[in-house]
């Protein structure tokens, strides 16, 4: 009897579905002549997909988030403040303000949302917990907020939702790294997303910055690595108050990364591929300066996908006469931050 041939089962349907998809806001369908209309309508739909209007319903339209200063420490080269901010009713998060010791005029603001990691915002602020942590910070150039204040900027390093003190009590008691999976799934039941909640928190942090005279909120930069890169990209796409976006080790295609490789549940937005690919989402940042930072050996955001996405994003920027404002920097290593081009790029475009 002839052996029956079993059809090959693909590891993922992502590539098949990607070929079949008909994304409503793919830039090629709209073209440069409809750029403003494309951005306006796409941004509105992306905001809906993230669940931001559902969050906004809980907050008065004229609401300014309540903040409270918890501590202040003078370091050798900067001042570090710790604050708590009420982002929405019954939810607050802590954040650091790192500012130069002497401020003669309002300083640009650098927002530094962190990714997955046990010490979360402490890592970005350069607060060392042990020798292993110190090694990780040094080798991965992970103290992004501290780097920013050394450049003369004011850095805001928030506790990203589902980490640190914003974890569920059960995860705090069990010393679990995060509550990402649980909070992401629960958010979906209410038409929200965990990523949308994180973007909302960044927007409230900008509201807070607008209350501080020392902070020049006409010049706002955002940069984070991995999950912090995710928050950086999406926050910049929906909030035009952000002047410069520098996501690290995230920018790729959804097809080659989030859709094909195991990632935390906090990365997923329902229906995103029906709206557009990641380069289309990043196109909402144009013509504002955009620097994608990547690792040549990053296994979860493959460089092939990064380059593919960057070519398409460059097309969007060039179509609106801003090609020089869109760059890709590739570091010689894996999934980590690479500061080599970051601060020169920021200085160039803030100037």
N, C-alpha and C positions, 0 to 999 in steps of 0.2 A: 504494500500500500504506500502510495506516494505521501511523503510528509507534508502536511499543510503548512504553508508559509504564513507566519504571523506578521501582520503589518507593523512597521516600526512605529513606536510610540515616542513622540518628542518629549524631551525633558520639560519643556514649557511651551505653552501655546502663545506666549508673548510675541514671538516673531511672526507667527501666522496671523495673529490678530492685528499686529502692527501693519502688515502688508495690506490688510483688508480695511483698516480704519479710514474714516473720512472726517478728519479733525476739522471742526468748524472754524477754528482760528489759526490754522496754519498760515503763516505770513504770505507764502507764495500765492495763496488764493486771493489775497487782498491787494498786495502790491503797495509800493511807496506812495502812490497817489491817494490811497485811502489810509495812510499810516495813522493819522490822528483818530479816525473813526475806529480803526482796528484796535488801537490801544484802549480807547474808552470802553468799547463793548467787551473786549476780552478781559480787561481788568475787572469789570463788573461781574462777569461770569466766573472768573477765578475767585473773586471775593466770596461769591455764593458757594462755590465748591468747597472752599476752606471752612465754611460755616461762620464767617465773621458777622453777618447780619444777625444770626441767632444769638451770638454773644452780645452784640450791641444792644439787643432788645432789653437786656438786663440792666443797662446803664443809661442814666439820664443823658440827653443830648448835650447838655452843658456841663457834664461831669468832668471835674479835674481830679485825677486819682489822689487819694490821701496818702501822704508820705510821712515817715517818722525816722528821724536820725537815731541810730542805735549806738554808734561808736565813732571815734576819730583817733587815728594814730599818725604821728609824725615819723616818717621814715627818713633815711639819709638823703634821698633825692626826690621825694614827693610826699604828699599827704594822702592817706587812705581813709575814706569815710565808709561806713556801712549803714545802709538804709533799708527800710521795708516800704513796699509800695502796694497799695490796694488796687489791683488790676480790674477786678469786677467784684460785685457784692459777695462777701464771704470767701474771697480768695486774695491772698497777698503773697508776694515773693520778696526775697532780699536781694540786694545788689550792692556792689562796691562802686564808689566814685574815686578814681585815682586822678589827682590833679597836681600840677606843678606847684612848688612852694610859693612862687611869686607869679602873679597873673596881672599884667598891666593892661590888657585889653581882652575882650571875649575870645575864648579859644575854640577852635574846631572840636567837635565831639566825635569820639570813636566808640561805637557800640560793638561789644564783643561777646555774642552769644556762644556758649561752649557746646561741645558735643558730648558723647558718652565718655564717662570717666568718673572714678570714685570721688575725686576732690573738686569736680565741677568748676565753679567760679573761682575757687582758691587757686587752681592751676593757672588760669588766665591772669590773675592778679599777682602771680609770682610768689604766692604763699606756700612755703615748702613744709611738707608734713614728715617726711623721712628721707633717707638717702636714696631709696629707689624712686621716690617721687621726684626728687631733685634731678636725678639722672634722666628721667623721662622728660621733664621740662626742658632740660638743656639740650638733649639729643633731638627732641622733636620741635624745638623752638615754640613751645606751647604757651608761654607767658605773654599772650597777645596784648592784653590790657596794659601790662607793665611796659611792653615795647612802645605802646602808643604814648604813654605819659612821658617816657624818656625822649620822645620826639617833640615834646612840648604841647601835646594835645591833652584834653580831658577825656579819660576813658570811663565808660560805664560797663561794668561786668555783671550781668544779671544771673541769678539762679534760674536756669531754664526749667520750665514746667515739667514735672515728673522726676526731677532729680533733687538731691539734698533734702532740704526742709519741705519741699513741695511733693515729696513722695507720699503714698498712702501710709497710714500708721503701721499697717501690717508689714510693709516693706522696710520701713525704718526699724521696726523691732527685729526683723529677721536679717537686717543689714544687707538687703538686696540693693544692687547697684542703682536700679531705677524702678519706676512704676509705668514705664512706657507702654508695655503691652496692655495692661489693664485699663489705663486711662484712655489709650487710643481706641480700644473697643467700646468703652462706655460712652465716649464722646460721640461715636457714630450713632448711638441710639437716640441722640437728641439733635441730630442734624448738624453736629459740629465735628471738627477733627482736632486731634492733638496738635498737629502742625499749625492749624488756624489759631488755636489758643496761644501757641508760642509767638506767632506773628502779632496777635493782639497784645500780648505782653510787651513786645518791642514797641508797638505804637504807643502804649501807655508810658513807656519809658521816655519816648520822645516828648510826650506831653509834659512829663516831669521836667525834662531838660529845658523846656520852654519857660519854666518858672525860675530858672537859675540865671541871673544876669551874667555870670562868668562864662556861660556856655553859648557859643555862637551856633544857633540852630539853623542858620542858613548854610552851614557847612557841616554836614553830618556824614560820617563814614561808617560802614558796617563791615565787619570781617570776623569770621569764625571758621573753625575747621570741622570737617565731617558733618555731624548733625548741626553744628554751628554754621557750617556752610549752607546747609539746607535752609535754616532760618534766615540767613543773610540774603540768599537769593529770593525767597518768596516775600520777605518783608520789603525788599527793594522793589519788587515787581508790583506790589499793591499800594505802597506808601511813597509818594513822590517827594516827601520831605527828606528822604535819604539822598544825599548828593553823589556818593561814590560807593559802589558795591564791590567787595573783594571776597567772594566765597572760595574756600580752600577745600580741596579733596571732596567735592560734591558734584560740581558741574560736569555733566556727561550727557548721555541720552537716557531717558527712562527705560527704553528698550534694552540697552546694553548694561544697565546697572540695577536700578530698583526692580525692573521687571524680569530680570534674568538671574540675579544673584541674591542669596539670602540676606535680607536687611531687617532691621528693627521695624516693628509695626508703625512706629511714629512717622515713617517716611511716606505713608500712602494717603492719597487723596482720591476719593471715589470719582470716577469718570474723567480723570485728568487727561487721559490719552484721547478722549473724544473732543477735548478742547484744543490741545496742542502738545508738541514735544517740549522737552526742557529748553531747547534753544528758542522756542516761541515764547515760553514763560520769561526767559531772560531778556527777550526782545522788548518786553514791557519796561525794562530799565532804560533802553535807548531814548535819547542820545546821552544820558548820563554816563560818566566813565565807569567801565566794567573791567575788572581784572580777574580772570579765572586762574586759580593756582591749582596745580595737579602734581601728583607723584608719578614718576615714570613707572614704578613698580607697584602702584596701588592696585591690589587685587579685587577690590570691591567697586571701584570706579575706574574701569579699564581705560588705558590711555587711547586706545583705538576709538572708543566711544567718545572720549573727551574731544579728540581732534575732529571727529565727524560732527559733533555738536557745535564746536567752535567755528568751523567753516560756515555752517548755516547761520550762526549768530552774526558772524562778520558780514554776511550778505545783508542782514537786516540793518546793521549799523551803517554800512556803505550806502545802502539805499536812501538813507536820510542824511548823508553827508557827514557822518561821524565815525568813519572807519578807524581813525587814529585814536579814538577813545575806547576801543575794544581790544584787549590783549589777553594772551595766554602765556603763563610762565610754568615751565615744567621743572620740578626739582628732581635731583638724582637720588631717588629713594622711594619709600613706600607711602603708607597712609599717615601723613603727618603734615604739620604746617611748614611752609617755606617762606621766610621773611625777606629773602634776598631782593626781590623786586617790589615788595609790597609798599614800603614806606617812601621810596623814591617815586613810585606811581602816584601815591596819595599826595605827596608834596607837589608834584607836577600839576595835578589837576585842581588842587585847592588853590594854587597860585593863580 
